[in-house]
Amino acid sequence: MTSSGLVVQGQPISDPDGGVKQIVNDFSIQIATVNGSGSQSANNVLLRSIFRMGVPVSSKNLFPSNIAGLPTWYTIRVSRYGWVARKADIDVLIAMNPETAREDVLSLAPGAAVIYDEPFKLNEIRSDLTYYPVPFDRLAAATGADAKVRKLVKNMVYVGVAAHLLSIDMEWVEKTVRKQFAKKVKAAELNLNAVHAGFDYAVSTLTKQDPYVIEHMNATDGKVIIDGNAAAAMGAMFAGVTVVTWYPITPSSSVVEQLIDFMKKYRIEQDGKSNFAIVQAEDELAAIGMVLGAGWAGARSMTATSGPGISLMAEFAGYGYYAEIPGVIFDIQRTGPSTGLPTRTSQADLTFIAGLSHGDTKHVMLIPGTVKECFEFGIEAFDLAEQLQTPIFVLSDLDLGMNSWMSEPFDYPEKPITRGKVLSAQQLEEVGGFARYKDVDGDAIPYRTLPGTDHPAASYFTRGSGHNEKALYTERPDDYENNMLRLARKFETARTLVPKPILEGTGRQRVGIIAFGTSHWAVLESRDQLERESQLPTDYLRIRAYPFTSEIHDFVATHERVYVVEQNRDSQMFNLLKIDLDPTQVTKLHSVRHFNGLPIDARTVTDAIAAQEGAE
């Protein structure tokens, strides 16, 4: 069994007639097109058709930060072993963009297959590849589509060609096309015609010469395909969110876009009235201001943004921390600084958010590594925000948020909503009042009331300036110091409430690996490579939250060397750990970084760890 629980079904097999050695269900397909050319539907059909054949798949969409015209690449990884991290090498290229075709071909390893638009004449570039020229324009014209639509259905032609050459079951291709265009019958028929045009041409004209084949498996039974942003939106809905404020920014926009669809479908009353408010603000500063206002009033509120939006939210984040107001902020990370690469992935907001705002500030972060955790943390973030009375940041990234991932179905939440320490009028009567910022229970979390509570003792000031236990304005040094020390103790309480890390391995190996977020998938595969290639068994601990829990301290203490894998230049998780750990343990940490904007791959992790181990 692999770490993902899938049965390894052997190595590539030889053709029974002594022909080319087949590579079954273990390769990557890259489709190179132009942004805005309508290739998304075709790529989705390919991905889901293979998935419906029971074969594990994953996708990476590398697209430019413009509306149309620039190159885009969509990669499908097919892995019988269940690996879903980006694979560095491309095995099958579908070249549809003349601007990048030559460079795309030159980047391939020997033995790769190239399906390409016939006029490109790519077969003249190299002699160590397998080429399949296809007259896409002629085949698209034969479908009967008008000139305006041909450039769109042209994409479905390559679906048909690939289906024949890779042995993708046409029954599933046809069903997937019909589902894709379920509400557009004419569009479905037109696209099916294009698929069949490509398939029939490949059958009659192209001779299979490459080794890449897809065969039926049963490894996807019961699984779903979903992106992390949709999963997070679903979690927020189940959490009972009622106020959503946002300003569109890549790659976070689809969190709220999906949430709008979900809320309209499931949260409209029978009389047609909605029980929620979704507001597009004028900027991110206004968005988080409304989140905190709604949170103060007792609503479950959230926003979604990315790094540039987080930058604008800094002052309000400090206000939420100091005035102790709940709210949830989803940060779908992308590269920076400044505009950076808006459509590339990163894990580089960690240290920024950990202390977001001026002054002494410590924020709680949840860090999902799977789409299922996007759903689960989308729920848990709201509970923690109200339990801890503070903004909670959920740090996903572009790779997890916008790409399609296989997953087990999400569990229907059974746990009751946790509102934290909210005093009702009756409770106020029983206790005879309260001090808003007083630590009553020793956990540094005070009690609060909600606006409209019908009791004379319910009201209090919520101010971002100096205040004492009773929420009264003060500039007394001891009041400020006591309040800040209590907030620091509350952060220690948060250690006991946030999601614990997950251990893979025995816990008794000499070498350990720490990772988080989408680096998880590359590390899983890298551990397999390290053991097979370097005879180096490793333990692996996946961090899922900040502040760090005691399990992380214990993991470092029980290993000789610990590699911290992350997708940023400045080793941000590595440095947060150094601050948190006992100084005697810090020398065990070693950094593995990846920060070119592409999702991290297993080979990068394997080579970096093997090199450092070999240097010792």
MARTORKE-902611 format. One record per residue (C-alpha): x, y, z. Coordinates in steps of 0.05 Angstrom, whole numbers, plus 5000, padded with zeros to 4 digits. Example, Ala and Ser with C-alpha at 12.3 -4.5 7.8 and 13.67 -1.06 7.14 Angstrom:
{u = 5246&v = 4910&w = 5156}
{u = 5273&v = 4979&w = 5143}
REM end
This chain:
{u = 5000&v = 5000&w = 5000}
{u = 5022&v = 5072&w = 4989}
{u = 5014&v = 5129&w = 5038}
{u = 4950&v = 5147&w = 5001}
{u = 4921&v = 5078&w = 5012}
{u = 4923&v = 5056&w = 4939}
{u = 4947&v = 4988&w = 4916}
{u = 5010&v = 4991&w = 4874}
{u = 4995&v = 4949&w = 4813}
{u = 5065&v = 4936&w = 4787}
{u = 5114&v = 4968&w = 4739}
{u = 5106&v = 4984&w = 4665}
{u = 5093&v = 4921&w = 4626}
{u = 5117&v = 4896&w = 4558}
{u = 5069&v = 4889&w = 4501}
{u = 5050&v = 4815&w = 4494}
{u = 5071&v = 4817&w = 4421}
{u = 5140&v = 4843&w = 4438}
{u = 5125&v = 4915&w = 4418}
{u = 5135&v = 4979&w = 4456}
{u = 5139&v = 4974&w = 4532}
{u = 5075&v = 5002&w = 4560}
{u = 5072&v = 5052&w = 4617}
{u = 5004&v = 5042&w = 4647}
{u = 4969&v = 5095&w = 4689}
{u = 5032&v = 5131&w = 4709}
{u = 5048&v = 5193&w = 4668}
{u = 5031&v = 5266&w = 4658}
{u = 4994&v = 5302&w = 4603}
{u = 5004&v = 5376&w = 4589}
{u = 4958&v = 5416&w = 4544}
{u = 4990&v = 5481&w = 4519}
{u = 4938&v = 5531&w = 4495}
{u = 4923&v = 5606&w = 4496}
{u = 4887&v = 5639&w = 4554}
{u = 4815&v = 5653&w = 4534}
{u = 4812&v = 5600&w = 4479}
{u = 4759&v = 5559&w = 4514}
{u = 4804&v = 5500&w = 4531}
{u = 4780&v = 5495&w = 4603}
{u = 4719&v = 5453&w = 4585}
{u = 4760&v = 5405&w = 4542}
{u = 4813&v = 5397&w = 4596}
{u = 4760&v = 5383&w = 4648}
{u = 4730&v = 5330&w = 4604}
{u = 4798&v = 5295&w = 4598}
{u = 4810&v = 5298&w = 4673}
{u = 4741&v = 5273&w = 4693}
{u = 4739&v = 5218&w = 4640}
{u = 4803&v = 5188&w = 4667}
{u = 4777&v = 5196&w = 4738}
{u = 4713&v = 5159&w = 4719}
{u = 4756&v = 5102&w = 4693}
{u = 4777&v = 5092&w = 4766}
{u = 4846&v = 5121&w = 4755}
{u = 4874&v = 5172&w = 4806}
{u = 4885&v = 5240&w = 4774}
{u = 4904&v = 5310&w = 4794}
{u = 4908&v = 5375&w = 4755}
{u = 4950&v = 5439&w = 4754}
{u = 4927&v = 5499&w = 4716}
{u = 4983&v = 5548&w = 4699}
{u = 4950&v = 5610&w = 4670}
{u = 4972&v = 5682&w = 4659}
{u = 4946&v = 5742&w = 4697}
{u = 4910&v = 5772&w = 4637}
{u = 4841&v = 5763&w = 4606}
{u = 4862&v = 5731&w = 4541}
{u = 4919&v = 5720&w = 4492}
{u = 4978&v = 5695&w = 4534}
{u = 5001&v = 5623&w = 4541}
{u = 4968&v = 5575&w = 4589}
{u = 4986&v = 5504&w = 4608}
{u = 4941&v = 5453&w = 4640}
{u = 4973&v = 5390&w = 4667}
{u = 4939&v = 5325&w = 4685}
{u = 4977&v = 5275&w = 4727}
{u = 4955&v = 5203&w = 4720}
{u = 4982&v = 5161&w = 4778}
{u = 4962&v = 5090&w = 4794}
{u = 5002&v = 5100&w = 4859}
{u = 4957&v = 5157&w = 4880}
{u = 5010&v = 5211&w = 4877}
{u = 4978&v = 5279&w = 4864}
{u = 5035&v = 5329&w = 4871}
{u = 5061&v = 5363&w = 4809}
{u = 5106&v = 5318&w = 4767}
{u = 5167&v = 5355&w = 4741}
{u = 5170&v = 5317&w = 4675}
{u = 5117&v = 5319&w = 4620}
{u = 5105&v = 5254&w = 4583}
{u = 5049&v = 5273&w = 4535}
{u = 5045&v = 5342&w = 4505}
{u = 4984&v = 5369&w = 4468}
{u = 5013&v = 5430&w = 4433}
{u = 4959&v = 5479&w = 4411}
{u = 4996&v = 5546&w = 4419}
{u = 5044&v = 5565&w = 4363}
{u = 5078&v = 5617&w = 4408}
{u = 5103&v = 5566&w = 4458}
{u = 5103&v = 5501&w = 4417}
{u = 5177&v = 5500&w = 4401}
{u = 5198&v = 5515&w = 4473}
{u = 5148&v = 5465&w = 4499}
{u = 5177&v = 5410&w = 4455}
{u = 5249&v = 5428&w = 4474}
{u = 5231&v = 5421&w = 4548}
{u = 5209&v = 5348&w = 4541}
{u = 5250&v = 5288&w = 4562}
{u = 5268&v = 5237&w = 4507}
{u = 5212&v = 5188&w = 4493}
{u = 5155&v = 5237&w = 4505}
{u = 5095&v = 5239&w = 4458}
{u = 5072&v = 5303&w = 4423}
{u = 5002&v = 5313&w = 4395}
{u = 5006&v = 5378&w = 4355}
{u = 4971&v = 5422&w = 4305}
{u = 4998&v = 5399&w = 4237}
{u = 5020&v = 5468&w = 4211}
{u = 5069&v = 5475&w = 4269}
{u = 5116&v = 5423&w = 4238}
{u = 5143&v = 5405&w = 4307}
{u = 5171&v = 5339&w = 4283}
{u = 5229&v = 5377&w = 4252}
{u = 5255&v = 5401&w = 4320}
{u = 5277&v = 5335&w = 4352}
{u = 5282&v = 5263&w = 4332}
{u = 5277&v = 5230&w = 4401}
{u = 5202&v = 5242&w = 4410}
{u = 5139&v = 5210&w = 4383}
{u = 5098&v = 5258&w = 4341}
{u = 5024&v = 5258&w = 4322}
{u = 5007&v = 5314&w = 4274}
{u = 4932&v = 5331&w = 4271}
{u = 4896&v = 5380&w = 4224}
{u = 4854&v = 5411&w = 4279}
{u = 4825&v = 5468&w = 4238}
{u = 4801&v = 5421&w = 4183}
{u = 4770&v = 5373&w = 4234}
{u = 4736&v = 5429&w = 4272}
{u = 4707&v = 5456&w = 4207}
{u = 4679&v = 5388&w = 4191}
{u = 4636&v = 5389&w = 4254}
{u = 4591&v = 5442&w = 4221}
{u = 4608&v = 5495&w = 4272}
{u = 4609&v = 5567&w = 4247}
{u = 4675&v = 5603&w = 4243}
{u = 4666&v = 5638&w = 4309}
{u = 4654&v = 5573&w = 4347}
{u = 4707&v = 5531&w = 4312}
{u = 4764&v = 5556&w = 4356}
{u = 4726&v = 5531&w = 4416}
{u = 4706&v = 5462&w = 4390}
{u = 4777&v = 5454&w = 4364}
{u = 4795&v = 5439&w = 4436}
{u = 4747&v = 5381&w = 4438}
{u = 4781&v = 5352&w = 4377}
{u = 4844&v = 5341&w = 4417}
{u = 4802&v = 5306&w = 4470}
{u = 4781&v = 5255&w = 4417}
{u = 4853&v = 5246&w = 4392}
{u = 4879&v = 5236&w = 4462}
{u = 4823&v = 5188&w = 4478}
{u = 4844&v = 5141&w = 4422}
{u = 4920&v = 5146&w = 4432}
{u = 4916&v = 5138&w = 4508}
{u = 4859&v = 5088&w = 4509}
{u = 4811&v = 5133&w = 4547}
{u = 4743&v = 5100&w = 4548}
{u = 4699&v = 5138&w = 4498}
{u = 4637&v = 5119&w = 4537}
{u = 4661&v = 5160&w = 4596}
{u = 4684&v = 5217&w = 4550}
{u = 4614&v = 5222&w = 4520}
{u = 4580&v = 5220&w = 4589}
{u = 4628&v = 5273&w = 4615}
{u = 4615&v = 5319&w = 4556}
{u = 4540&v = 5312&w = 4565}
{u = 4546&v = 5328&w = 4639}
{u = 4592&v = 5387&w = 4624}
{u = 4539&v = 5417&w = 4578}
{u = 4478&v = 5389&w = 4613}
{u = 4439&v = 5454&w = 4606}
{u = 4461&v = 5466&w = 4534}
{u = 4437&v = 5409&w = 4490}
{u = 4461&v = 5439&w = 4425}
{u = 4529&v = 5455&w = 4454}
{u = 4535&v = 5384&w = 4479}
{u = 4521&v = 5355&w = 4410}
{u = 4569&v = 5403&w = 4376}
{u = 4625&v = 5385&w = 4425}
{u = 4610&v = 5311&w = 4418}
{u = 4617&v = 5318&w = 4343}
{u = 4685&v = 5350&w = 4354}
{u = 4707&v = 5294&w = 4401}
{u = 4686&v = 5241&w = 4351}
{u = 4720&v = 5278&w = 4294}
{u = 4786&v = 5276&w = 4332}
{u = 4776&v = 5204&w = 4353}
{u = 4758&v = 5179&w = 4283}
{u = 4817&v = 5215&w = 4253}
{u = 4865&v = 5185&w = 4303}
{u = 4837&v = 5115&w = 4291}
{u = 4843&v = 5121&w = 4216}
{u = 4908&v = 5159&w = 4209}
{u = 4953&v = 5156&w = 4271}
{u = 4994&v = 5095&w = 4290}
{u = 5005&v = 5087&w = 4365}
{u = 5080&v = 5090&w = 4378}
{u = 5088&v = 5117&w = 4449}
{u = 5083&v = 5074&w = 4512}
{u = 5031&v = 5114&w = 4551}
{u = 4965&v = 5078&w = 4564}
{u = 4906&v = 5086&w = 4611}
{u = 4871&v = 5024&w = 4637}
{u = 4811&v = 5016&w = 4682}
{u = 4823&v = 5014&w = 4757}
{u = 4777&v = 5021&w = 4817}
{u = 4819&v = 5069&w = 4858}
{u = 4770&v = 5128&w = 4853}
{u = 4708&v = 5092&w = 4876}
{u = 4669&v = 5137&w = 4924}
{u = 4715&v = 5196&w = 4913}
{u = 4698&v = 5265&w = 4888}
{u = 4736&v = 5320&w = 4850}
{u = 4732&v = 5390&w = 4878}
{u = 4776&v = 5451&w = 4886}
{u = 4796&v = 5479&w = 4953}
{u = 4760&v = 5546&w = 4945}
{u = 4694&v = 5511&w = 4933}
{u = 4707&v = 5466&w = 4993}
{u = 4723&v = 5525&w = 5038}
{u = 4659&v = 5561&w = 5015}
{u = 4618&v = 5499&w = 5031}
{u = 4650&v = 5495&w = 5100}
{u = 4634&v = 5568&w = 5114}
{u = 4561&v = 5556&w = 5096}
{u = 4556&v = 5496&w = 5142}
{u = 4589&v = 5538&w = 5196}
{u = 4530&v = 5586&w = 5195}
{u = 4563&v = 5646&w = 5163}
{u = 4513&v = 5703&w = 5153}
{u = 4556&v = 5762&w = 5133}
{u = 4607&v = 5757&w = 5076}
{u = 4645&v = 5818&w = 5053}
{u = 4698&v = 5817&w = 4998}
{u = 4736&v = 5852&w = 4944}
{u = 4753&v = 5807&w = 4884}
{u = 4826&v = 5786&w = 4878}
{u = 4860&v = 5726&w = 4847}
{u = 4863&v = 5671&w = 4871}
{u = 4811&v = 5681&w = 4926}
{u = 4751&v = 5706&w = 4886}
{u = 4720&v = 5638&w = 4874}
{u = 4713&v = 5627&w = 4949}
{u = 4659&v = 5680&w = 4952}
{u = 4633&v = 5666&w = 4882}
{u = 4621&v = 5593&w = 4901}
{u = 4592&v = 5615&w = 4968}
{u = 4542&v = 5660&w = 4933}
{u = 4518&v = 5600&w = 4892}
{u = 4514&v = 5556&w = 4954}
{u = 4477&v = 5607&w = 4996}
{u = 4427&v = 5623&w = 4941}
{u = 4412&v = 5549&w = 4934}
{u = 4409&v = 5529&w = 5007}
{u = 4399&v = 5591&w = 5050}
{u = 4337&v = 5624&w = 5019}
{u = 4275&v = 5619&w = 5062}
{u = 4209&v = 5592&w = 5035}
{u = 4182&v = 5663&w = 5030}
{u = 4240&v = 5681&w = 4984}
{u = 4278&v = 5721&w = 5036}
{u = 4351&v = 5708&w = 5048}
{u = 4381&v = 5701&w = 5117}
{u = 4450&v = 5725&w = 5097}
{u = 4486&v = 5786&w = 5068}
{u = 4542&v = 5782&w = 5017}
{u = 4572&v = 5850&w = 5002}
{u = 4625&v = 5869&w = 4951}
{u = 4663&v = 5924&w = 4986}
{u = 4701&v = 5981&w = 4954}
{u = 4767&v = 5951&w = 4977}
{u = 4797&v = 5901&w = 5025}
{u = 4802&v = 5952&w = 5080}
{u = 4727&v = 5963&w = 5079}
{u = 4716&v = 5888&w = 5074}
{u = 4751&v = 5870&w = 5139}
{u = 4721&v = 5930&w = 5174}
{u = 4652&v = 5903&w = 5158}
{u = 4673&v = 5833&w = 5180}
{u = 4693&v = 5860&w = 5249}
{u = 4631&v = 5902&w = 5254}
{u = 4587&v = 5842&w = 5240}
{u = 4628&v = 5798&w = 5287}
{u = 4621&v = 5849&w = 5343}
{u = 4545&v = 5849&w = 5331}
{u = 4543&v = 5773&w = 5338}
{u = 4541&v = 5751&w = 5266}
{u = 4587&v = 5697&w = 5238}
{u = 4626&v = 5738&w = 5188}
{u = 4683&v = 5728&w = 5139}
{u = 4722&v = 5754&w = 5080}
{u = 4768&v = 5721&w = 5029}
{u = 4830&v = 5753&w = 4999}
{u = 4902&v = 5743&w = 4980}
{u = 4969&v = 5775&w = 5000}
{u = 4957&v = 5846&w = 4973}
{u = 4889&v = 5847&w = 5007}
{u = 4920&v = 5822&w = 5072}
{u = 4968&v = 5881&w = 5068}
{u = 4910&v = 5929&w = 5068}
{u = 4877&v = 5893&w = 5127}
{u = 4935&v = 5901&w = 5175}
{u = 4908&v = 5958&w = 5218}
{u = 4839&v = 5927&w = 5225}
{u = 4871&v = 5859&w = 5241}
{u = 4907&v = 5891&w = 5299}
{u = 4842&v = 5923&w = 5321}
{u = 4806&v = 5856&w = 5320}
{u = 4863&v = 5825&w = 5361}
{u = 4866&v = 5880&w = 5413}
{u = 4791&v = 5894&w = 5419}
{u = 4779&v = 5818&w = 5416}
{u = 4727&v = 5813&w = 5360}
{u = 4714&v = 5748&w = 5323}
{u = 4719&v = 5743&w = 5247}
{u = 4747&v = 5695&w = 5194}
{u = 4795&v = 5714&w = 5139}
{u = 4811&v = 5665&w = 5083}
{u = 4879&v = 5680&w = 5052}
{u = 4890&v = 5643&w = 4987}
{u = 4964&v = 5655&w = 4980}
{u = 4999&v = 5675&w = 4917}
{u = 5069&v = 5700&w = 4902}
{u = 5093&v = 5769&w = 4923}
{u = 5116&v = 5819&w = 4944}
{u = 5074&v = 5874&w = 4912}
{u = 5033&v = 5847&w = 4854}
{u = 5083&v = 5790&w = 4847}
{u = 5058&v = 5735&w = 4802}
{u = 4983&v = 5737&w = 4814}
{u = 4969&v = 5669&w = 4784}
{u = 5026&v = 5630&w = 4815}
{u = 5024&v = 5593&w = 4882}
{u = 5063&v = 5607&w = 4945}
{u = 5066&v = 5596&w = 5020}
{u = 5097&v = 5663&w = 5036}
{u = 5046&v = 5699&w = 5080}
{u = 5062&v = 5661&w = 5144}
{u = 5107&v = 5709&w = 5182}
{u = 5068&v = 5769&w = 5157}
{u = 5001&v = 5743&w = 5183}
{u = 5030&v = 5714&w = 5248}
{u = 5043&v = 5785&w = 5272}
{u = 4998&v = 5824&w = 5225}
{u = 4990&v = 5897&w = 5248}
{u = 5037&v = 5943&w = 5285}
{u = 5055&v = 5931&w = 5358}
{u = 5056&v = 5864&w = 5393}
{u = 5005&v = 5820&w = 5357}
{u = 4997&v = 5744&w = 5352}
{u = 4946&v = 5715&w = 5305}
{u = 4919&v = 5645&w = 5300}
{u = 4927&v = 5611&w = 5232}
{u = 4894&v = 5547&w = 5206}
{u = 4932&v = 5514&w = 5148}
{u = 4893&v = 5463&w = 5108}
{u = 4932&v = 5414&w = 5065}
{u = 4873&v = 5379&w = 5031}
{u = 4807&v = 5400&w = 5002}
{u = 4773&v = 5362&w = 5057}
{u = 4809&v = 5404&w = 5108}
{u = 4789&v = 5466&w = 5069}
{u = 4718&v = 5445&w = 5085}
{u = 4732&v = 5425&w = 5157}
{u = 4773&v = 5486&w = 5173}
{u = 4721&v = 5529&w = 5139}
{u = 4676&v = 5506&w = 5196}
{u = 4726&v = 5504&w = 5252}
{u = 4752&v = 5574&w = 5239}
{u = 4686&v = 5604&w = 5259}
{u = 4682&v = 5564&w = 5323}
{u = 4753&v = 5584&w = 5342}
{u = 4740&v = 5657&w = 5324}
{u = 4683&v = 5659&w = 5374}
{u = 4717&v = 5615&w = 5426}
{u = 4780&v = 5658&w = 5426}
{u = 4745&v = 5724&w = 5408}
{u = 4796&v = 5741&w = 5355}
{u = 4806&v = 5741&w = 5280}
{u = 4823&v = 5673&w = 5252}
{u = 4863&v = 5667&w = 5188}
{u = 4856&v = 5606&w = 5143}
{u = 4917&v = 5600&w = 5098}
{u = 4905&v = 5561&w = 5035}
{u = 4943&v = 5575&w = 4969}
{u = 4929&v = 5580&w = 4895}
{u = 4947&v = 5508&w = 4882}
{u = 4899&v = 5481&w = 4934}
{u = 4846&v = 5534&w = 4922}
{u = 4840&v = 5536&w = 4847}
{u = 4862&v = 5467&w = 4823}
{u = 4819&v = 5404&w = 4822}
{u = 4835&v = 5351&w = 4874}
{u = 4809&v = 5281&w = 4888}
{u = 4780&v = 5272&w = 4957}
{u = 4740&v = 5227&w = 5001}
{u = 4669&v = 5255&w = 5009}
{u = 4664&v = 5306&w = 5065}
{u = 4633&v = 5285&w = 5130}
{u = 4568&v = 5319&w = 5147}
{u = 4583&v = 5362&w = 5209}
{u = 4551&v = 5335&w = 5271}
{u = 4586&v = 5379&w = 5322}
{u = 4542&v = 5436&w = 5349}
{u = 4564&v = 5507&w = 5334}
{u = 4607&v = 5535&w = 5390}
{u = 4594&v = 5609&w = 5405}
{u = 4643&v = 5615&w = 5463}
{u = 4634&v = 5658&w = 5525}
{u = 4571&v = 5698&w = 5508}
{u = 4530&v = 5720&w = 5568}
{u = 4455&v = 5724&w = 5562}
{u = 4411&v = 5772&w = 5601}
{u = 4393&v = 5716&w = 5649}
{u = 4466&v = 5699&w = 5661}
{u = 4483&v = 5772&w = 5672}
{u = 4428&v = 5774&w = 5724}
{u = 4456&v = 5713&w = 5759}
{u = 4527&v = 5739&w = 5761}
{u = 4509&v = 5811&w = 5774}
{u = 4546&v = 5840&w = 5714}
{u = 4614&v = 5829&w = 5682}
{u = 4680&v = 5861&w = 5664}
{u = 4690&v = 5855&w = 5589}
{u = 4765&v = 5843&w = 5590}
{u = 4774&v = 5806&w = 5655}
{u = 4804&v = 5736&w = 5658}
{u = 4753&v = 5699&w = 5701}
{u = 4768&v = 5626&w = 5685}
{u = 4844&v = 5628&w = 5681}
{u = 4846&v = 5615&w = 5606}
{u = 4854&v = 5689&w = 5589}
{u = 4789&v = 5689&w = 5549}
{u = 4740&v = 5740&w = 5577}
{u = 4665&v = 5740&w = 5572}
{u = 4626&v = 5783&w = 5523}
{u = 4555&v = 5804&w = 5509}
{u = 4520&v = 5818&w = 5444}
{u = 4486&v = 5883&w = 5424}
{u = 4412&v = 5882&w = 5442}
{u = 4420&v = 5840&w = 5505}
{u = 4366&v = 5866&w = 5550}
{u = 4403&v = 5879&w = 5614}
{u = 4433&v = 5944&w = 5643}
{u = 4500&v = 5910&w = 5654}
{u = 4506&v = 5884&w = 5582}
{u = 4537&v = 5945&w = 5550}
{u = 4611&v = 5960&w = 5544}
{u = 4659&v = 6001&w = 5502}
{u = 4697&v = 5966&w = 5446}
{u = 4758&v = 6009&w = 5434}
{u = 4825&v = 6000&w = 5400}
{u = 4858&v = 6049&w = 5448}
{u = 4881&v = 6033&w = 5518}
{u = 4828&v = 5999&w = 5561}
{u = 4824&v = 5965&w = 5628}
{u = 4786&v = 5902&w = 5649}
{u = 4721&v = 5940&w = 5649}
{u = 4732&v = 5966&w = 5578}
{u = 4742&v = 6037&w = 5604}
{u = 4792&v = 6083&w = 5571}
{u = 4859&v = 6085&w = 5606}
{u = 4931&v = 6102&w = 5593}
{u = 4956&v = 6071&w = 5657}
{u = 5020&v = 6031&w = 5643}
{u = 4999&v = 5974&w = 5688}
{u = 4930&v = 5967&w = 5654}
{u = 4962&v = 5964&w = 5586}
{u = 5015&v = 5915&w = 5608}
{u = 4965&v = 5869&w = 5643}
{u = 4920&v = 5869&w = 5582}
{u = 4977&v = 5852&w = 5535}
{u = 5001&v = 5796&w = 5580}
{u = 4931&v = 5767&w = 5582}
{u = 4927&v = 5768&w = 5506}
{u = 4993&v = 5730&w = 5505}
{u = 4964&v = 5679&w = 5553}
{u = 4903&v = 5672&w = 5508}
{u = 4950&v = 5655&w = 5451}
{u = 4977&v = 5599&w = 5495}
{u = 4905&v = 5575&w = 5506}
{u = 4898&v = 5574&w = 5430}
{u = 4953&v = 5521&w = 5428}
{u = 4905&v = 5473&w = 5461}
{u = 4847&v = 5488&w = 5414}
{u = 4876&v = 5490&w = 5344}
{u = 4880&v = 5428&w = 5300}
{u = 4938&v = 5382&w = 5319}
{u = 4991&v = 5361&w = 5269}
{u = 4987&v = 5293&w = 5234}
{u = 5044&v = 5243&w = 5238}
{u = 5063&v = 5197&w = 5181}
{u = 5112&v = 5142&w = 5199}
{u = 5134&v = 5106&w = 5262}
{u = 5160&v = 5168&w = 5299}
{u = 5225&v = 5130&w = 5312}
{u = 5267&v = 5146&w = 5250}
{u = 5331&v = 5186&w = 5253}
{u = 5308&v = 5238&w = 5202}
{u = 5243&v = 5276&w = 5205}
{u = 5207&v = 5321&w = 5155}
{u = 5160&v = 5378&w = 5173}
{u = 5114&v = 5409&w = 5120}
{u = 5046&v = 5443&w = 5115}
{u = 4993&v = 5460&w = 5064}
{u = 5001&v = 5434&w = 4993}
{u = 5074&v = 5416&w = 5005}
{u = 5044&v = 5355&w = 5039}
{u = 5032&v = 5319&w = 4973}
{u = 5103&v = 5327&w = 4948}
{u = 5131&v = 5304&w = 5015}
{u = 5088&v = 5241&w = 5015}
{u = 5118&v = 5221&w = 4948}
{u = 5188&v = 5244&w = 4967}
{u = 5188&v = 5198&w = 5028}
{u = 5176&v = 5140&w = 4981}
{u = 5233&v = 5163&w = 4935}
{u = 5281&v = 5173&w = 4993}
{u = 5269&v = 5103&w = 5020}
{u = 5275&v = 5070&w = 4952}
{u = 5333&v = 5110&w = 4924}
{u = 5374&v = 5128&w = 4985}
{u = 5351&v = 5077&w = 5036}
{u = 5331&v = 5135&w = 5080}
{u = 5267&v = 5122&w = 5119}
{u = 5236&v = 5185&w = 5147}
{u = 5181&v = 5207&w = 5194}
{u = 5136&v = 5263&w = 5172}
{u = 5096&v = 5313&w = 5213}
{u = 5046&v = 5358&w = 5177}
{u = 5032&v = 5423&w = 5213}
{u = 4960&v = 5446&w = 5208}
{u = 4958&v = 5508&w = 5253}
{u = 4995&v = 5563&w = 5288}
{u = 5008&v = 5571&w = 5347}
{u = 5047&v = 5506&w = 5348}
{u = 5022&v = 5450&w = 5392}
{u = 5065&v = 5408&w = 5439}
{u = 5067&v = 5350&w = 5388}
{u = 5111&v = 5393&w = 5343}
{u = 5161&v = 5406&w = 5399}
{u = 5162&v = 5331&w = 5415}
{u = 5174&v = 5313&w = 5342}
{u = 5235&v = 5357&w = 5337}
{u = 5262&v = 5333&w = 5404}
{u = 5259&v = 5259&w = 5383}
{u = 5295&v = 5266&w = 5315}
{u = 5368&v = 5279&w = 5299}
{u = 5353&v = 5321&w = 5238}
{u = 5288&v = 5354&w = 5216}
{u = 5277&v = 5383&w = 5146}
{u = 5226&v = 5438&w = 5141}
{u = 5196&v = 5439&w = 5071}
{u = 5160&v = 5502&w = 5047}
{u = 5144&v = 5543&w = 4986}
{u = 5176&v = 5611&w = 5001}
{u = 5245&v = 5642&w = 4995}
{u = 5256&v = 5663&w = 5067}
{u = 5243&v = 5597&w = 5104}
{u = 5184&v = 5627&w = 5141}
{u = 5158&v = 5565&w = 5176}
{u = 5230&v = 5547&w = 5193}
{u = 5239&v = 5614&w = 5226}
{u = 5173&v = 5611&w = 5264}
{u = 5194&v = 5544&w = 5291}
{u = 5262&v = 5571&w = 5312}
{u = 5227&v = 5625&w = 5353}
{u = 5179&v = 5575&w = 5386}
{u = 5227&v = 5517&w = 5401}
{u = 5274&v = 5507&w = 5458}
{u = 5341&v = 5538&w = 5435}
{u = 5375&v = 5471&w = 5446}
{u = 5332&v = 5440&w = 5391}
{u = 5339&v = 5494&w = 5338}
{u = 5404&v = 5466&w = 5308}
{u = 5366&v = 5403&w = 5286}
{u = 5325&v = 5443&w = 5236}
{u = 5345&v = 5447&w = 5163}
{u = 5309&v = 5485&w = 5108}
{u = 5282&v = 5459&w = 5042}
{u = 5255&v = 5516&w = 4999}
{u = 5217&v = 5520&w = 4933}
{u = 5194&v = 5588&w = 4910}
{u = 5190&v = 5594&w = 4833}
{u = 5114&v = 5599&w = 4834}
{u = 5101&v = 5529&w = 4808}
{u = 5072&v = 5478&w = 4857}
{u = 5128&v = 5440&w = 4892}
{u = 5145&v = 5371&w = 4864}
{u = 5172&v = 5310&w = 4899}
{u = 5238&v = 5308&w = 4862}
{u = 5256&v = 5377&w = 4888}
{u = 5245&v = 5353&w = 4960}
{u = 5281&v = 5287&w = 4949}
{u = 5343&v = 5318&w = 4917}
{u = 5349&v = 5373&w = 4970}
{u = 5344&v = 5325&w = 5029}
{u = 5390&v = 5273&w = 4997}
{u = 5442&v = 5326&w = 4982}
{u = 5442&v = 5353&w = 5053}
{u = 5444&v = 5282&w = 5082}
{u = 5502&v = 5266&w = 5037}
{u = 5539&v = 5328&w = 5059}
{u = 5538&v = 5306&w = 5132}
REM end
